[in-house]
Amino acid sequence: MQLRIPGPTPCPPEALEASGRQMINHRGKEFFALIERVTDGLKAVYQTKNDVFILTASGTGGLEAAVVNTLSPGDRVLSATSGVFGDRFADIAQAYGADVQRLTFEWGQPVDPTALEKALKDDPSIKTVFLTHNETSTGVTNDLKELSRIVKQYDKLLLVDAISSMAVVNLPTDEWDCDVVVSGSQKAYMVPPGLTMVSVSERAWKAREQATMPNFYWDFKRARQSLEKWQNPWTPAVSVIFALDATLKLMLAEGLPAIYERHAKVGQAARDGVKALGLELFARESHASNSVTAVKPGDTNDAATIVKMMREDHGIVLAGGQRTLQGKIFRIGHLGYVSVAEIAEVMAALADVLPRARQGG
Ligand SMILES: *Cc1c(COP(=O)(O)O)cnc(C)c1O
């Protein structure tokens, strides 16, 4: 099976080999060296001097950690959303009692900087802004540079879901003044699920001092205390850290500009490929994601049939649409360990499947 979903993504042999290693003591010397190396590597990928913590959870756990460490019940939050993951970020804050205003955009559209600015101008009580850098459910990458500029012009705390954009497109955490940036192991890091990474700025630490939302497992203060001794507060997913150590080595050897360039090429190949097959992209090309391409099924039956035929006839696993987009789009994941040649294989398989899907399978 070829996994072409936007996470979990395929792992290179180096990651698989590393994750199969024998366990070590997570309170011992070997682990200290490992966690120091991996943390340094993550800071390089994040382009940050801020603290970076490795938490054991899927990406959603990192989003929850960002919320409960920086907010208090009743805090006014502006959450920009145009898809499943933007909604999820807002839902988490709401679950913990934040007063969340959703700035919503049609699915498939990016967050509009002008609308963001207006919302901030209209409501000075907003303390914190949530942005999703890459909306995986629709294949849209938001202009985080411009959006963060506006958030900072209004002097707000900025929490960013970068789970499907980190190590795909440029995200200079410090230069763009992002306070908490969340990423996840099973996306462009090319390792199995199980870890979520968070960077924490000075401003976020100040917010931490004020925040009263309940937390224990996610507490950044405990994470910082432990990291001073090159440890995690709790038993981490050691195997995934082994794998991440291996892929960070690959990533840093390749270099960030080359990683972004590679994703740009793969993304372009996916978009060009589906257009050449006569299909329409779901997102505008100006904001098209280099992690995932969302495609309308055109005059075929429905997107779910295409996904099914691709899996059954070609062993290629695509993603369908989520929620209201179920059956309306299919998605090709192309972040991490995926080549242009492998995207060409996806297109060849689609070329075979589409005429039959038109005839109703
Ligand atoms: C994958 C993803 C998540 C996290 O999902 P988990 O299943 O909890 O790892 C969150 N946000 C975005 C944008 C994602 O792509």
The ligand as a Gaussian input file, in Angstrom:
#p B3LYP/6-31G(d) Opt

LIG

0 1
 C       -3.133000      16.239000      11.616000
 C       -3.559000      17.588000      12.083000
 C       -3.891000      17.835000      13.427000
 C       -3.735000      16.847000      14.545000
 O       -4.467000      15.726000      14.487000
 P       -4.093000      14.497000      15.440000
 O       -4.910000      13.421000      14.848000
 O       -4.476000      14.851000      16.808000
 O       -2.611000      14.296000      15.315000
 C       -4.237000      19.116000      13.802000
 N       -4.229000      20.122000      12.921000
 C       -3.904000      19.937000      11.630000
 C       -3.891000      21.108000      10.715000
 C       -3.542000      18.665000      11.168000
 O       -3.211000      18.480000       9.894000

